[in-house]
C-alpha cells in the first residue's frame, strides 16, 4: 500500500469506531463537575466533585486524563501524569476554575495544544507546557475571585510562572502499528537555563464498572505487573493486552476505587485507593500502592533530572501482541505513520502554498479529531440511582432532565471542548461536522445520525440540547449541516450519499413538526424558541418566563425556521431526483417557506411585521398581556439571521422534478401575494433560476449595508453579534420603574446571565460568521458578478457579493496570523508561548480579535479550516 493512500484505505473500511478506530482520544479532560457525576440534592454539579476531590473519587459515567486514549467503550484507559517535584499533587488532570471561582465562568488554566491527528488516530500528537515552579493553584483561585465581571480573566500566564522559561515542553505522541498495537512516545524538553527534575507517569486503568451493583457488570478485571518489563491487561470485553515500558524505574499499582476516608471520613473498601500512586510519589507513603503489583490502576514511573535545554524520550507500547523485542521496530513504525499523516494532509491541502496556513489548518483539523469523546449518560439509571449506592434525592425525579428518561447515550461524539464543555452540545456538533466531513465523511454523517436516533431525540421530536438542560432550544441547524456534509462528501467521493439524506430527512421531519406545533405560539408562522443558543443577546432571558408577561415573537426564531424550511426543501429535491415521491415533500416545504416569509413581510395586512421601516432592520416583538405589542430595537445578530433563509433553484434541477416545478409555477400564476417572494431570473442558455429568500431587493441591500458598516457590525476580525452603535447608544427597556439595558460589550460578559462565561453582545462567533458566508455565496450564485455592494459601507468601494464575502473571510483569518506589528491578535501579546502551536477559542473580542471563552473549543472555531480552504485552495 502506498503512503499516499494508506490513511484513505483505512477510512474506506468504514468501521464505526472499530478496527483502526477502536482506540482513540476518547478520554475526556474533565469528568469532575459534570451533570452526570452530580448526585447532590441541589444539583450543584461543580461542587459535587471538585478538582481537589477528583484524584480520590471513582467516577460513575466516564474517565478523564491528560493526552489520553481509550477503547471505544472506555473500558481500558491510558493517559499521562507528571510531577515537577514541587507541587502538592501529581498533575493527573488539567486544572481550571468553576463558575463561582472565576469572574467569567468556568475556565481551564493550563497551556496545551492539539498538534496533529489522522482520522483513524493512526498518528496523534499533542503538547503540554508544564511549569517547573510550584503550580499556582490557589493564586489562580484567589485572584480570579477578586476580579469583577468588568475585568479580564486572570490567566496562567498572568501569574508570571512562564516569565523565565522555567517549564517543560511535553509532547505526547501515538502511532499505531496495527488496529490493536499502539506505540506511545513522550518527549520532555527542559526550556529553562538550569537542570530540572521531573517524574513521568504513563498510567493505565479500568473504568470502574463493578461498584454500582449491576449483575451484568459484576466483574472486576485485573492489571498485573511482570517485573519491570510490562503490565498485563486482561479484560473480558476488550481482550488481553500488554503495556511494554522501556527502561522503567518501577511499576506502581492501586485500585480505581474511591478514597472514602479522605473524602467522607468513612472506611475504605481497599487499602490501595485511586489516589494511592499520588500519595506514594508525592508524599512518599509506601503503604498506598500494592506491593504485589496487581490492581485496576497502574503507572509506569520514570524519574529524571533533565539538563538545561535537554531532552528525554520515553517509549511504551500497548499491544495485543506478545513481543520479544517490543521496541525494535518502534522508530520505523513512527516514521511511517508520520509520513502517512503528512501525505494524507498534503492531499487535503492542494494549492495552499503558505506553510503557516497549512500548519494552522492542520492543527484545526487535529483539534477536531482530538476532541472526540466517549459520552455515556443513561438518564433513567441516573435518576433512579444504582443498586449498590445510596438512592438520589427524591427531587431528582422531577428535576434536571427528568422528562428525558429515554435518553441513553453511549457513543463516540464530537465535543465542543474536552475540558470546559466535555459533553455533547447539539447545535455545536452540527457545525463540527463540516470540517470533520473533509477528514472522515463517514464519521461526520454518523454524528448527525446518532443525535436523531430514538435514544437521543425526544418522542415528541425535540433534539436534546446539551447535558445541563436537554430541554433548552437550540437553533435548528441540523438540516443545513446535513446538506453541507452531503455536498462535501459528494465532492470528496464523487457520488452523493442519498441514502444518508433520506435517513436524516425522516428524523428531521419529526423535529420540524415539533417546532411548528410548539414554537409558533400564535399559529401565524412567526416563531419563538427561547435564547436559541445566543445566551444573553436580548433584553430578557429568552429561555425563561418573561418578567413582563406575554410572549416574544423572535426575528431569529422565525428566520431559523424559514432557513429550516429551505434546507428541507433542498434535501427533498435531491432525494426526489432518485425517488419522485419526494417531490410532494419538496412542495410541502416550499409552502412552509412561503407562509413564514409572508408572515415576516406582513402579507395579508396583519400587524406582525418584525421589520422596522424606520431603522430598516429586523427586531424581536414583545406581545404584552394587555394585547399591545412593541419591537425591542436591539441591533443584534437576531436581525441578521433572516439572511440565512436563502436558496437558489436552478432550471436544471426543476426540469428533473416536473411535479414540483408545476407547484412552483402554480404559485407564481395564482398567488401574486406569495409570488412576490420568489425572484425570477433568466440567463441565456440556462433558463429560469429562482431565488427563495426572506430578504429580497431593498431589504437585502439594507441588511448588507448595516452588516458591512464598520461603525456597526463589521469588525476588523469579522461580523460582530451586536452593533457597535450600542456603544454610545445602549438599548434601554423601562420596566416597573427600572431599566433593563443592553450595552455593546465586545469581550467577556459583564453580567451573570447564563453564568457570564458566554457573551453575545458584541464578540465575534465563528458559527454565525460561517452561516453569513454561506448565505452570501448563495446570493452571489444568483446575482452573479454584476450586482455590487459597498464594502465596507461608506468606503466608496464597490464589489460583487462574492468579493465582499471574501473580505469577511480574510478578516476572520486575520485573528490567527501576525499583523503588521508581528502580533497575532487572538493571543493578546502572548505569542511567545504559543509559537507554532495554535489555540481555537470559543469566541473573539469584537474590537481587538482577542481569543475568549474556552481555550480549546476547536469545535465550531475549527470552521477556520474551511475558510482557509475557500480562500486559498485552487480548484
N, C-alpha and C positions, 0 to 999 in steps of 0.2 A: 504494500500500500504506500503511495507517495505521501510525503509530508503535507503537500498541498491539500489533499482530500481526507486526511486521517480523521480530523475532528468532524467534518461533514459526514463522513462514513459512519462514525459513531452515532451522530444525531439521526441518521437515516434509519437506525434500528427502531426509533420511535418508542423507546421504553419509557413508560410513565414512572419516572423516578425509580427505575430498576436498572439492572445491568450496569452500565457506566455511570448512571446517575444514582445508583444505590447509596453511595456515600457522597456527602457534600456538606456545605457550610450551613447545615440545617439547625445548628445550635444557636439559640438567641444570645444576646449580650446582657439582657436583664430579664430575669424571671421575677425577682422581688418587686413589690409594688404594683403588681398586675391584678386585675379583677379576678382572674382565675384562682390565684392563691389567696384571695381575701375571704376569710370566713368570720369576719368581725360582725358585731351587731349593728354598727353604724355605717358599714360599707365604706370605711376609710381605707382604701386599698394601700395607699402609700405608707400608712403607719402599721399595717398588719404584719408585714415583713419588711424591715428596713435593710439598708446596706450592711449595717453592723450585725444584724441577725442572720444575714444570708449565708455566711460561711458555716453557720451551725444548724441551719434548718433544711431538712429534706423536703424537696418540693413535691407537690401532688401532680402538676399538669405539664411540667417540662423542665428543662435544664438550661443552664447558662454557662458561658465561658469566654475566654479571650482567644480569638483566632481559631475557634473550634470547628469540629466536624462531628457528624453522627451518621448512623444509618438512617434510612428513610422513615423509620418509625421511632427514632431516638431511643432505641433500647441500649445501644452502646455509644458512649460519648467520649470525645477526646478534645482536650484544649490545653492551654499553657498557663502556668503560674510562674511568677517571678518574685524575687526578693532582693532589695538593694542593700540589705544588712543594716538599714536604719529605721525602716517602717515598723510599726507595731503589729502589722498583719501582712500576710502574703498578698501580692497583687494577683488574686484569682479571678477577679471580676472588675470591670470598669466602674469607677466611682462617679456619681453625679448627685445633683440636688433634687429633692422632692419639690412639689409645687409650693408648699408652705415655706420651704427653706430659701427659695430664690425669689428675687424681685420680679422675675418674668416667667415663672413656671418652671417645671422640671427641665433639667439640662445636664448632659454628661460633661464632666470636667476632665477630659483626657485628650491626648493627641494621638490619633490613629487614622490609618488610611487604607482603603482597599485599592490595591495597585494592579492586580491582574486576575483574570479567571477565564477559562473556557466554559462554554455552556454545560459540558458534561463534568466539569471540575477535574478534568484530566491534569490540569495545571492551575494552581491558585497561589496568590501571594498577597500578603498584607504587611503593613509596617506599623509598629508601635514605638512611640518615643517615651521612654521610662526614665523619670528623674532619678539622679543619684543621691540627691539630698532627701531628707525626710519629706514624704509627700504631704502637702498642706491640707489634709482633710478638714480639720476644724477651722482653719483660717478661711477656707472657701465658704464654709457654712456661716461663720460669724460675719464676715464682710458682706456676704450676699444679703443676710438678714437686715443689715443696717441700711441698705440702699432702698430708695423709693422706686416706684414704677416709672418715675421721670428720669431715672439714671440708667446707664447701660448696665448690662450684666457684668459681674466680676468673674473673669475667666482665669484659667490656669496660668496663662502667660502673664497675666497682670500681677501674679504673686512674685515674679522675678526669679522663679526657680530654674528657668532656662537661660538666664542672662549670661552666665559664664560657660555655656555649652556643657554643663555638667549633667549629661544624660546619655542613655544608651539608645541607639537605633536598633530595634529588634525586628528583623524580618522573619516572618513565618511563611514557609512555602510547603506546598504539597504537589507531588507528581505521582500519577497512578501508573504502576507497571502493568496492571490489568484491572478488571472490574472490581476485584476484591483484594488488591495489592496496592497499598498506599505508602509511598515514600515521603518522609517528613524531614524537613531541614530547617533549623533555627540558626540564624546568623546574628550574632551580637557584636555591635561596633561601639567602642567607647569613644564618644565625641569630646571628652574632656582632655585637659592637659596633664592629668595625673592618673595613675593607675586606680582602678575602682573595682570593688568586689561585686559579684552578682551570683545568685543561685537561680538556676533554671530548672523548672519542674514540669516537664511534659506529663500530663495527667490523663488517666483513662478511668472510666467508671460506668456503672449501670444506672439508668434511670430507675428510681425506686418505684416498682410496681407491686411489691409484695406486702406492704404495710397496711393496705387500705381495707382488707377484709373480703376480697372477691375470690371465690374459689377458683375461677379460671386463671387468676394471676397468682395463685398461691404457690409460687415457685421463686426461689431465690438463687440466682446464678452466682458464679464464683470466679474471682480472679486469683491466679496462683503465680507466685514468683519462682523462677527456675534460676538459681544462682544469681549472677549479675548479667545474665545473657538475655533473657526475655521474660515477659509476663504472658501467661497463657489465659486466653479469654474463651470461655465456654458458655454459650447461651443457646438455649434450645430453639429459639426462633432465628437468631442471626447466624448461629453456627460457631465453629471453632476458629479462633484466630490466635496469632502470636504478635506481641509488640516487642520487636527486637530493638535494643538500645545499644549504641556503640559507646564503649568505654564509660559506662555509667559508674558513678560513685557508689550508689546504693539504690535499692528499691524500698519504697515506703507504702504500707498498706493500712487502710482503715475501712470503715463502713459508710455507705451513703445513708446514714441514719441521723435523725435529729439529736442534738445535744440538749435534752430536756433539762438537765441540771443547770446549764448555763442560761438558757432562755426562760425557763419557767420554774426553776428551783424544785424540779421533780426528778425521780430516779430515772437513770438512763437504761435503755434496753441492751446496750452494749458498752464495753469499756472503750471501744475504738470508734468514736462518733465521726461525723462528717468533717469536723474541724480538727481531727487528730493530726493530720500532716502539718497544718498550720502551727499547732501547738508544739510539735516536735521540732520543726525547723526554726521558728521564731523564738519560742520560749524554752527550747532545749528540754522539753518534757518527754522523756523516753518511754513513758508508760501509755502514750496516746496512739501509738502505732503497734500493729500486731507483729510480734517477733516471729510468728510462724509464716509470715509472707503470704497471707490469704486475706481476702476481703471483697468488698464490692466497689472500692475506690482505691486507686494506686497511683503513685507518682514515681517517675524516674528522676533521681536527684543528681544534678551537676552543680558543683560549687567551684567557682573560679575567681581569680583576680586578673582583670584584663588590663594590659598596659595602656598608657595614654595613646589614643589613636589606633589601638589594636583591635583585632577581630578574632572572634572564636566561633567555630561552626560546630553544631551538634546534629547528629543524624539518627533517625529512628525509622522503623518500618513496621507498619501494621498490615498483616497479611494472613490469608488463609493457607499459605504455602509453608511447608517445612523446608528451611534453607540452611545449608551448612555454612555458607558464606553470604549472609544477607546483604552485605554492603559491597560486594564485588562488582555488581553492575549498576550500582546506585547513581554514580555520576553520569553514566551513559544514558540511563533512562531519563534523568532530569534534563539533560541536554536535549534529548529527543522531544520531550513534551514541551519544553520551552520553544523549540523550533517550530513544532506543530502549532503552538499558540500564535507565534509570530506570523506563520503562513495563513492561519485562519483569519486573523485581523487584517493582514495585507489584502486579502480577498474582499474584505468588507470596506476597505478604505481606498478604493481606486480614485486617483485624481487629487487626493488630499496631499499636497506637497509639504506643507509646513509641519515639521516634526513635533512642535509644541501642540499644535491642534490634534495631530494623531494621538499624542500621549493623553491629552485631555479627553478626547472621545473614547479612547480605550479604557481609561480609568472610570469614565461614566458607565460604560458597559460593565466593567469589573464590579462596581458598586451595585448595579442591578443584580448581578449574579451572586455576590456575597450576601445580599440581604434576603435571600430565600430562607425560609424558616419552617420547621415542622410545627404546625399550630394545632394544639389539642385542647378542645373545650366541649365537653358533654354537659350541656346546661341542665338536663334533667338530673344527672348524678350530682352536679354541683349544688343544685337547690336542695335535693333530698339529703345529701351527705353520704358518707361511706360507712359500711357496716362496722368497721373496727375503730372508727373515730367518733368523737362527740358530735351529736346532731347540731347542725347550724340553727341559729335562732329562727323562731317561727316566722319572723318578719320577712325572711328571705323568700317565702312562698308567694308574697305579693310585692316583692322588691325588685331590684335591678334585673332586667332580662327575664322576669318571671313569665312573660307571655311568649317566650321563645323556647319552650321546653323540648321542641322537636329538634333544636339546633344541636348537631353533633359534628364538630369539625375535627378532623384528624388527617390533615393534608399538608403537603409542602406548598406554602403560599409565599407570594412576594410581599414583603413587609415594607412600610414606608421608611422605617429606621429600626435597627435591631436593639437600640437602647431606649430612645425616647418613645418610640411607637412600636413596641415589639408585639403587635397584634394586627390582624388584617384590618384595613380600612377600605370599604368597598369602592368609593369613588377614586381614592388614591390608586388602587390597584388597576382601575380601568386605564389610567394614564401610563402606568408601568408597562402595560402590555405592548405599547408601541415600540420602544427600544428593545424590549425582550423579543419581539417578533423578528427583528433584524438578526438576532443571535440564534434563537431557537423557536421558530414559529409554532411548533407542536406544543411546547410548554406555554407559550402565550395564549394559545387557543384554549388549552385546558384550564388556565387561570380564569378566563371568562366563563367557561362552562361550569366550573365547580361551585362558584358562588351563586349560581342559578339552580343548583341541584335541590332536590326536595328536602335534603337535610341541612340546607342553609336557608333558602328562600322560605318566607313565612307562607303558610297555607293560603293567606289572603292575597299573596302576590308581592308583598313588600320584600325588598332586598335588605338584608341586615347591614346596618351602617358601620358600626365598629364596636369593640368589646365593651366600652364604658356604657353604651346605650344602643343596642341593636335597633331600637325603635325610632331613633333620630332619622331625619330625612336628608339624604344626600342628593346632589344633582343627578338627574337621570342621564348619565353619560355612557352607559354601557352599550347602547346600540351604536353610538358614534364610535366607541372603541372597537366594537365588533367589526364594523365596516372598515375601519382603518387597518386593523390586523389582517382582515381578509385581503385588502389591497396589497399590503406589504408581503404577505405570504404568496400572493399571486405573482408579484414582482420577483420574489426570491426563487420561486419554484416553477414559474412558467404556467401554472394552472391554478385556478381558483378552487377553493375547497367549499363547494356549495352545500355539501352535507353538513359541514360546520355551521354555515349560515342558517340553514333550516333548523338545525338542533337548537341554536341560540334563539332564533326568531320566536319559536313557540313559547319559550320561557319568558322572553321579553314581552310577549303579548299579555301574559298574566300580570306582569309588573305594570305595563301601560294601563291596563284596566284598573289596577289598584289606584293609580294616580287619578284617573278620570273619576272614579267613584268616590274617592276620599279627599282629594285636594282641590276640587272645584266646588267650593262651598256654596256658591250661588247658582250653580248649574248654567253658567253663562260663558264657559270656556276661558275664564280668567282664573288663574291658579295661585294658590298659596303654597305652603310647603314647609315653612319654618326657616331656620337660618341657612339651610341649603349649602352647608359646608363653609360658608363665608362668615363664620363666627360673629364678630362684633361690627359688621359693616353697617348696620342700620341704627335707627334711633332706639329701638327696643331689642330685647332678647326675642328674636322672632320664632324661637322654638318653644317658647313658654306662653302662658296666657297673658294677653295684653293688659297692662295696668289701666288702660283707658276703657277696657271692654271693647266689644265689637270684634272686627277681624280685618286682616290685611289682604289686599289683592296685590300680588307681587309681580313687578315687571320681570324679575329674573325667573320666578316660578313659571310664569306664562311663556317667557322666552325659551326656557329649557324645554317646556312641553311642545312648543312649536318645532324646536330642533329635534326632539324625540320623534315627533310625527314624521318629519322629513327623513330622518335616519331609517325609520322602519319602512317608509315608502321605498327608499333606495334599496334596502335589503330585499324587500318583497319583489321589486323589479328584477333584481339579479337572479333570484330563485325562479321567478316566473319565466325567464328565458329557457330554462330546462323543464319547468313544470308550470304550464299555462294557468293552472288553477289559482296560482298566487297573484294573478292579475286582479282578482277580486280584493285581495288584501291590500295591494297597492292602491286601489281605488278607495278603500276604507281610510287609509292613512292620508291620502290626498284630501279627502273630505275633512278629516280631523284638522289638518293643517289650515285649510281654508277657513274653517269656523274659528279657530284660535286666532289666526291672523286678522280675520274680520272683526273679532271682538276687540283686538288691540287697536284697530283702526276706527272703532266706534261705528261700524256699519250697522244700519238699521236705526240710527238716531239715539241709541241708548247712551246714557251718560256713564260710560265705563272706561273712558279714554285714559290710559296711563301715559299718554304723550302730552306734554305740556307745550302749548303753542308759543308761549312767551319765551321759555328757555330753550325750546327745540330739543327736548330730551325726555327720556322715559323715567318715571318715578314709581315707587310703591304708592298705593292708595289705601288710606285708613278709613274704613267704614265704621262709623260710630253707632252706638246703641240707639241714639235718637233719630237714626236714618240719614244723617248728614254724612258727607264724605270729604276727605281732604288729602291732597297729594303731599307726600313727605319729600320735600325738594332737596334731597341729598344727592349730589352729583357723584355717583359711585359706579363701580363695575356693574351694579344692578341694572343701570340704564344702558350698558354696552352689550349685555347678554342677548338682547333681541338680534344683534348682529349675527349670532351663531346659527340662527334659523335660516339657512340658505341651502339650496340645492339646484343643480343645473340638470335639466332633462334634455338629452340630445336627440336629434331626429333619428339617428341610427338606433338608439335604444327604443324609442317609441314605435318605430316600424316593426320591431320584433315583438311588440306587445299590443296587438291590434285592439283587444278589448279595453285595455287601459287607455290607449290613445283615444278611443271613441268617447270614453268618460271625460277625459280632459277637454276634448273638443265640444262635448255637450255643455259643460260648464261655461266655456268661452262663449257659446252661442245663446245659452238660455239663462245664465245668471250673470248679467252685466255687473251686478254689485260685487260678486266674487271674482269675476273675470279680471277686474282691475288689479287683483293681487298677483296675477300671472303675467310676467313680462314676456313679450314675444320679440324674437329677433331672427331675421333672415340673413343667412350667409350664403352667397352663391356657391353651389357645389355641395352644400351640406343641408340646406333646407332649414326648417324651423327648429329653433332652440328655445327652450322655455326656462325662465328663471323663476324659481319659487323662493320668495323671501319676505319676511315681515318688513324689512327695510328696502324701499324702492325709491328711486328718483330723489326727491327733495330730502326726505328723512335720512336716507343713506348718506347723502352729502353732508348733512348737518351733524350726524353722529361721527362720521370720519373727521370732519372739521374740528370737533371738540376733542376727539381721541388723539389727533395728531398735533394738538396745541401744547407747546412746552410749558405754558402757564397753567395748564390743566392736567391732562392725563399722560402726556408723553414726557418721559424722563430720559436722561442720557443713557439709561440702562433698561429701557422697556416701557411697558404701559403700567401706570400706577393703578391701584384698586380704588383710590379716591382722588378726586380732582384737587389739585393744588390751590384751586380757587378758595377752598375752605380754610386755607392757612390764614388768610386775612378776613375771611367771611365764614366763620363756623356756623353750622346749621343749628338753630335753636327751636325747640318744641316746648311750648308752655303747657304745663300740666299741673293742676291742683296747686296753683300758687308757686310752683317751682319751674325749673328749666332743665330739660334734657338736651344735651349738646353733643354734636358730632364735630370733632376737630380733625384737621389734617395732621396725622401723626405717622410720618414716613418710616419709622423704625419699629421698636417694640411697643406693645400696647401700654398706654398709661392708665388703663382701668383694669378691673378684675373680671370683666365679663368673660365667661368661658375660661377662667383660670389665668388669663392675662399672658399666656405664652404664645398666642396666635393672633396676629393683628392684621385686619383687612381694611384699615383706614389710611392707606397711603403706600404701603410697601408693594414691591413687585413680586408676583407669584407666577411661576412657570406654567402651571396648567392653564390659567386664564389667558396668558400671552400666547400659548400654543394654539388654543382654540380660536383666538383672534386671527393668528396667522393662517390657520386652516380655512377660516371663513373668507379671509381676503383672497386666498388662492382661488376659491370658487367664484367670487365676484369677478376676479381677473379673468378666469376662464370664460365667463360670459361676455364681459365688456371688452376684453382684448386690450391692445396696446394704445388704442386711440383715446380711450377715456382717461382723463387725467385728474389728479387731486393735488392739492398743495401740501407738500411735506418738507419740513414742518409747517404747520399753519402759520400764516403771516410772514413766512420767509420769502415769499415770491418765487419759490422753487416749485415748478410743476412737474409731475411724473405720473406714470401709469400706476395702477394699484399694485401690480406685481413688484415694481421697484420700491414702492412705499413699504410693502411687507418686508422686503429685503432690508430696508432701512431699520425697521423694528428688530429684525433678527440680529443685525450687526450690533445694535445697542445691547441686546441681551448677552451676546457673546463678549462684549466689552467688559463685563464684570469679571470674566475669567482670565483675561490676558493683560499683560503690563501696558499701562498707558504711556503717554509721552514722558512722564517722570519716572518710568520704570516701576510704578506701583500697580499691583493687582487690586482693583477696587474692593473686591469682596473680602480681602484679608485685612483691610483697615491698618496697613502699615506693618503687619507681622509676616511679610513674605519670607523672611529668612528661614523660619522654621518649617515652612511648607515646601520650599524649593520646588522639586518636580512632582511632588505628591499633592493631589487635589482633594478638596472637600466639595460637597454639593449640598449647600444649605437649603433649609426649608423654604425661606423667602428672603428678600433683599430690600435694603433701605431704598426708598423711592427717590432719594436725592443723591446719595453717595454710592449706592451699589454694594454697601457692606453686607456680608452674609449674616443672617439672623435665624433664630429658631433652632431646630435640630441641626447639628453639625454634619450629620451623615445621611440626610434624607435624600439619598440618591434616587428614590422612587420617582416622583414626578419631575424633580430637577434634572434627572437623567435624560429628560427630553432634549437637553442641550446636545446630546449625541445626534438626534435627528436634525436639529438646526444646523449643526456643523456639516452634516451630510448634504442638506439642501443648499447651503451656501457655497460649499467647496468641492463637492463631488461632481466630476464631469460625466455627463451621460454618454 
